[in-house]
Amino acid sequence: MGRPAPANEMNILALLAGLFSGIIASMGMGGGAVLLIYLNLFANIPQLTAQGINLIFFIPTAVLALIAYIKAKQIKFKKILPIAVLGLVGAVIGLYLTNIINPWWLNKIFGGLLVIIGVKEIFIKDKK
């Protein structure tokens, strides 16, 4: 892929990726995708490790968002339990699948999902 970027260029790129990721995340558009792309393509971090790092960064953001939504009374607490249980089941299944899916395929699946979501966001209008 050519020569690695000098350390100061990588620091600036990391700062920009973090800033852009935060801005996108604050608008509810998936800043984690930006972070994953940076970590995988520019920082040469393997896909599974990048996903783990992304999840760690997601925790404080999710907690702050949850607090904001609770204060705005936009949480329907009666619906949380089934969603949380199914989310945990999905996480366990995903963890199992990461151990059996080749990282090459994981990269392709993730990229394909990003393209599908991007096309959907561009061409399919919200009915609201």
C-alpha positions as a printed Julia matrix, in Angstrom:
128×3 Matrix{Float64}:
   0.0     0.0    0.0
   2.96    2.33  -0.17
   4.95    3.93   2.59
   3.32    4.46   5.98
   2.37    8.04   6.81
   4.67    9.94   9.17
   3.58   10.01  12.82
   2.44   13.65  12.74
   0.22   13.0    9.69
  -1.29    9.97  11.43
  -1.98   12.03  14.57
  -3.79   14.69  12.56
  -5.72   12.02  10.66
  -6.65   10.31  13.96
  -7.85   13.63  15.4
  -9.91   14.37  12.29
 -11.4    10.86  12.3
 -12.34   11.24  15.96
 -13.83   14.7   15.4
 -15.8    13.63  12.32
 -16.92   10.43  14.03
 -18.19   12.43  17.02
 -20.02   14.94  14.83
 -21.68   12.21  12.78
 -22.57   10.22  15.92
 -24.11   13.28  17.57
 -26.42   13.64  14.57
 -27.5    10.0   14.95
 -25.92    8.86  11.71
 -23.49    6.2   12.89
 -20.15    7.77  13.75
 -18.87    4.29  14.55
 -18.73    3.54  10.83
 -16.29    6.44  10.38
 -14.19    5.21  13.28
 -14.16    1.64  11.93
 -13.1     2.78   8.47
 -10.29    4.9    9.93
  -9.05    2.16  12.25
  -9.16   -0.54   9.59
  -7.93    1.3    6.51
  -5.65    4.03   7.85
  -4.42    2.7   11.2
  -4.1    -0.88   9.85
  -5.97   -2.35  12.83
  -7.65   -5.72  12.08
 -11.44   -5.6   11.6
 -12.32   -7.51  14.79
 -10.0    -5.38  16.93
 -11.4    -2.21  15.34
 -14.94   -3.36  16.13
 -13.95   -3.96  19.76
 -12.4    -0.49  20.0
 -15.54    0.99  18.43
 -17.71   -0.72  21.05
 -15.56    0.65  23.87
 -15.92    4.18  22.45
 -19.66    3.64  22.06
 -20.27    3.02  25.8
 -19.88    6.62  27.08
 -21.78    7.99  24.09
 -24.64    5.56  24.7
 -24.78    6.42  28.41
 -24.93   10.17  27.66
 -27.58    9.64  25.0
 -29.62    7.48  27.38
 -29.52   10.18  30.06
 -30.63   12.81  27.53
 -33.5    10.63  26.29
 -34.63    9.82  29.84
 -34.63   13.55  30.72
 -36.68   14.25  27.58
 -39.11   11.45  28.58
 -38.62    9.69  25.25
 -37.92    6.24  26.71
 -40.77    3.73  26.93
 -39.57    1.66  29.86
 -42.17   -1.11  29.3
 -40.63   -1.85  25.9
 -37.01   -1.91  27.1
 -36.91   -5.43  28.6
 -37.78   -7.44  25.44
 -35.53   -5.25  23.32
 -32.64   -5.57  25.79
 -33.05   -9.36  26.03
 -33.1    -9.77  22.24
 -30.13   -7.4   21.96
 -28.14   -9.55  24.38
 -29.1   -12.72  22.48
 -27.98  -11.02  19.25
 -24.69  -10.0   20.86
 -24.0   -13.58  21.96
 -24.82  -14.9   18.48
 -22.6   -12.21  16.91
 -19.75  -13.09  19.26
 -20.05  -16.73  18.26
 -20.14  -15.85  14.55
 -16.98  -13.73  14.8
 -15.14  -16.85  15.9
 -16.25  -18.86  12.87
 -16.37  -16.24  10.08
 -13.11  -15.58   8.26
 -12.03  -11.92   8.81
 -11.8   -11.49   5.02
 -15.54  -12.25   4.77
 -16.29  -10.05   7.77
 -14.66   -7.11   5.96
 -16.72   -7.8    2.83
 -19.98   -8.18   4.77
 -19.37   -4.96   6.71
 -18.47   -3.04   3.53
 -21.53   -4.4    1.75
 -23.8    -3.36   4.59
 -22.29    0.15   4.56
 -22.96    0.43   0.82
 -26.55   -0.82   1.17
 -27.28    1.57   4.05
 -25.66    4.46   2.17
 -27.7     3.81  -0.98
 -30.87    3.51   1.11
 -30.16    6.81   2.86
 -29.54    8.59  -0.44
 -32.4     7.2   -2.55
 -35.21    6.14  -0.2
 -37.19    9.0    1.3
 -38.58    8.82   4.82
 -42.39    8.82   4.86
 -42.55   11.24   7.83
